[in-house]
Amino acid sequence: MVLDEIDRRILEALRRNARASHVELAAQVGLSASACARRIRILEHEGVIRGYTTIRDVSAAKARRPVFIQVKLATPNAESMRKFENAARKCEEVRECFLMTGEADYLLRIEIDGLDDFESVHAEVLSRLPGVSGMLSSFTIRSVFSYL
C-alpha cells in the first residue's frame, strides 16, 4: 500500500493519541470524520495499523523495567534462525524481537520486575533459547521518550 500525505498525517496523529475520536483526528488532518474513519479502516485492513496499545511510564512505581538483550547465534543459518524465532515468540517475557545487522543477530526487549526477576528469566528462559552462543544485556535507567 502506498501512503499519501493524509495517511501519514493520520498515522502521526494516532501515534500522538490513539484514543482520539474520528472527529478529533479528522480536524487534525483536514478530512470529514467519515472520510477519516474510512481511511483508518483501510489502514487497519491493509496491516499498516496492526493494533493499538497502552504505553506505561517505566519510571512509575511498580512498573516493569525494559531490558534489551543482544543475542548472537552459534550458526545463524535459516534453520537455526527459524528455531530461535519460534522459541522466542513463545516466551511471554519477550515483548519484541528484532532481526539485526551488525554484531548481534537479534535484539530482544523483555520486561522485568527487578534483578531477581531478570536472573530467573535469564536462567530459565533466555539461556534455553535454541542456538544461542552469547548474550549482552543492557538495563534501562529511564525512558527519555517513546513514540510507540
C-alpha positions in Angstrom: 0.0 0.0 0.0 1.3 3.4 -0.9 0.7 6.0 1.8 -0.2 9.6 0.8 0.3 12.7 2.9 -3.1 12.4 4.5 -2.4 8.8 5.5 0.9 9.9 7.0 -0.8 12.7 9.0 -3.4 10.2 10.3 -0.7 7.9 11.4 1.2 10.7 13.1 -2.0 11.9 14.9 -2.7 8.3 16.0 0.8 7.9 17.2 0.4 11.0 19.4 -3.1 9.9 20.7 -4.6 6.7 19.5 -7.6 7.3 21.7 -8.6 10.5 19.7 -12.1 10.3 18.2 -12.5 10.2 14.4 -13.9 13.8 14.7 -10.7 14.9 16.5 -8.5 13.1 14.1 -10.4 14.5 11.1 -10.0 18.0 12.3 -6.2 17.5 12.7 -5.7 16.1 9.2 -8.3 18.1 7.2 -10.9 15.5 6.4 -14.5 14.8 7.4 -15.0 12.4 10.2 -16.5 9.7 7.9 -13.6 10.0 5.4 -11.1 9.8 8.2 -12.8 6.7 9.7 -12.8 5.1 6.2 -9.1 5.7 5.8 -8.3 4.3 9.2 -10.3 1.2 8.4 -8.3 0.8 5.2 -5.0 1.3 7.0 -6.1 -1.4 9.5 -7.3 -3.8 6.8 -4.0 -3.4 4.9 -2.0 -4.1 8.0 -0.4 -0.6 8.2 -2.1 -0.3 11.6 -1.7 -3.6 13.3 -3.3 -2.6 16.6 -3.5 -0.2 19.4 -1.7 -0.4 22.7 -1.1 1.3 26.1 2.3 2.6 27.0 3.2 2.5 30.6 5.6 5.0 32.1 8.6 2.9 33.2 9.6 5.4 35.8 6.2 5.0 37.6 6.2 3.0 40.8 5.9 -0.8 40.3 6.2 -0.6 36.6 8.1 -3.4 34.9 11.5 -2.3 33.5 12.6 -2.9 30.0 15.9 -4.7 29.3 17.4 -5.0 25.9 19.4 -8.2 25.1 21.6 -8.6 22.1 21.7 -12.3 21.0 24.3 -14.0 18.9 23.6 -17.4 17.4 26.2 -20.1 17.1 25.2 -20.7 13.5 23.0 -18.0 12.0 21.5 -20.1 9.2 17.9 -20.3 8.1 17.1 -23.4 10.2 18.7 -22.1 13.4 17.1 -18.7 12.9 13.6 -20.3 12.4 14.0 -22.3 15.6 15.2 -19.3 17.6 12.4 -17.1 16.3 9.7 -19.7 17.0 11.0 -20.3 20.6 11.4 -16.5 21.3 7.8 -16.0 20.0 6.5 -18.4 22.7 8.3 -16.6 25.6 5.9 -14.4 27.4 8.8 -12.4 28.8 9.9 -11.4 25.3 7.9 -8.3 24.3 9.8 -7.6 21.0 12.3 -9.4 18.8 14.2 -7.8 16.0 16.5 -9.5 13.4 19.6 -7.3 13.3 22.6 -6.4 11.2 26.0 -6.0 12.9 27.4 -7.9 15.8 24.2 -9.3 17.2 21.8 -11.5 15.2 18.8 -10.5 17.3 17.8 -7.8 19.7 15.2 -8.7 22.3 13.2 -6.4 24.6 12.0 -8.0 27.7 10.3 -6.6 30.8 11.4 -7.4 34.4 10.3 -6.5 37.9 13.8 -6.3 39.2 17.2 -8.0 39.3 15.9 -11.2 40.9 13.3 -11.4 38.1 16.0 -10.9 35.5 18.2 -13.6 37.0 15.2 -16.0 36.8 14.3 -15.0 33.2 18.0 -15.3 32.1 18.4 -18.7 33.7 15.1 -20.3 32.9 14.1 -18.6 29.6 16.8 -16.8 27.6 19.7 -19.2 28.2 17.4 -22.0 26.9 16.6 -20.5 23.6 17.9 -22.7 20.8 21.2 -21.8 19.0 22.3 -19.0 21.3 26.1 -18.6 21.6 26.1 -15.3 23.5 24.0 -12.6 25.0 24.7 -9.0 26.1 22.1 -7.3 28.3 21.5 -3.6 28.7 19.3 -2.3 31.5 17.4 0.9 31.1 17.9 3.8 33.5 14.8 5.8 32.4 12.7 6.4 29.4 13.6 9.7 27.7 10.7 9.4 25.2 8.7 6.8 23.3 6.8 7.1 20.0 5.2 3.7 20.2 
